[in-house]
Amino acid sequence: MKKYLKGALLLGSFLLLGCTSLQNQKEEASIIIKNGTLLTMNSEREIIKNGVVVIKNNKIISVGDESLLKNYSAKKIIDAKNGIIMPGMINTHTHASMTVFRSLADDVPDRLNRYIFPLEAKMVTPELSYLGAKHGAMEMALGGVTTMVDMYLYEENAAIAVKEVGLRGIMTQNIIKYPTADGQNKGETLNRAIAFVEKYKNDELITPGFGPHGPHTVTKEELLKIKELSKKYNVPVSMHVAETDVEFNKIKKDFGMTPVEYLDSLGLLNERFISAHNIFVTDSDIELMKKRDVGVAHNMVANIKSAKGISPALKMHDDGLRVGLGTDGPMSGNTLDIIGQMGYVAKLHKLANKDRSAMPPKKVVEMATIGGARAIHRENELGSLENGKLADIVIVETSSVNMNPIFDPYSALVYSANASNVETVIVNGKIIVDNKQLKTVDVKKSIKDITDFKEKVQKVADTL
């Protein structure tokens, strides 16, 4: 009997120790981010102090406060050091390869026709597309952009560069009715776009698509083909829409419709369409865009630099449209980070509406994150820090002089922060910026490459 009791006690002790061991066992993750102010950008816009984000492979598996630390372990622990942990920002419209032309002929009237188109016709090559896109993607990564929507020539080469840097890219091949460096003959750029889509349609980081230049610069015939191809491949269409008064007046004269109405008459406006600029849109256009569920790319800095006007993006947002922020190309807005756009977006809409309370910081940060995800119709995967979403995350440090003190993190991001405050960037679960250093490519070499290329550009520019 004593022997039996002793055995039972030993068994009970073993079971108790086993249960305790199981209780103390932590789930293994890939990366844990801790000790920061967490802007979830979820539907409640929840802010978590001493926040924790847990990443496994390429997805977020848990979001909460520091109590989560007892449930998870990871080989890589990132201490945010009281910084702001937020979703990666989304640049909904750019032409990254144009970094090679940045700061050239700024403020020249009719710059598009006098400089940009002639330069592109004479200079754009696969090498230029790759080199410029790599430099642009580097700038975006260092500035906290994790997803970009791009449109340019030789886009297959730009896509290679963007993947090397490690960004997520919606890359659209430019299609235009005029001869271009990558398409001298009718239909050539469209065929190039089809080949590009077929090559990248299953890529983890690159989403290929079609990039018709504008309603007045692409033939009706090709726009109808693009509509069908976008549906066939289920890929996005990115396009400049209602950007200039010249475009607006030409479409009105030729078709008796606004550019938005014209595109809708062709069946292009739908959930795959990303409409960039939208300066000259009417109230009925806005209603139509909402009805068709299109995405909107608001490019404030490029628009005011070119003196084109201010898009009614605030009204679009408040009316329920899918509005994100974009930089446009680096020959238009010059910089490619979204943080640099946010202050302008807030201030210019206040001025335009003569209302200090218009476009508050929280709304601007929404446009930079979950709004951008909605604009590209990927809000189920991107734009907020929630369980199951892709791990695209940015940490903005708050130790620099310009970031102190902070009473409101939204206000600090919009009115105080700049791109140099971005400390850490994670895309698809991979750390691509650490301690403000890009880890994926050789930054110094890229800067040298693009600086050396400057001489070639200058020689051509001198002939224009």
Buried (B, 14 or more C-beta within 10 A) or exposed (E): EEEEEEEEEEEEEEEEEEEEEEEEEEEEBBBBBBBBBBBBBBEEBBBBEBBBBBBBEBBBBBBBEEEBBEBBBBEEBBEBEBBBBBBBBBBBBBBBBBBBBBEBBEEEEEBBEEBBBBBBBEBBEBEBBBBBBBBBBBBBBBBBBBBBBBBBBBBBBBBBBBBBBBBBBBBBBBBBBEEBBBBEEEEBBBEBBBEBBEEBBEEEBBBBBBBBBBBBBBBBEBBEBBBEBBEEBEBBBBBBBBBBEEBBEBBBEEBEBBBBBBBBEEBBBBEBBBBBBBBBBBEEBBEBBBEBBBBBBBBBBBBBBBEBBBBBBBBBBEBEBBBBBBBBBBBBBBBBBBBBBBBBBBBBBBEBBEEEEBBBBBBBBBBBBBBBBBBBBBBEBBBBBBEEBBBBBBBBBBEBEEBEEBEBBBBBBBBBBBBBBBBBBBBBBBBBBBEBEBBBBEBEEBEEBBEEBBEEBEEEBEEE
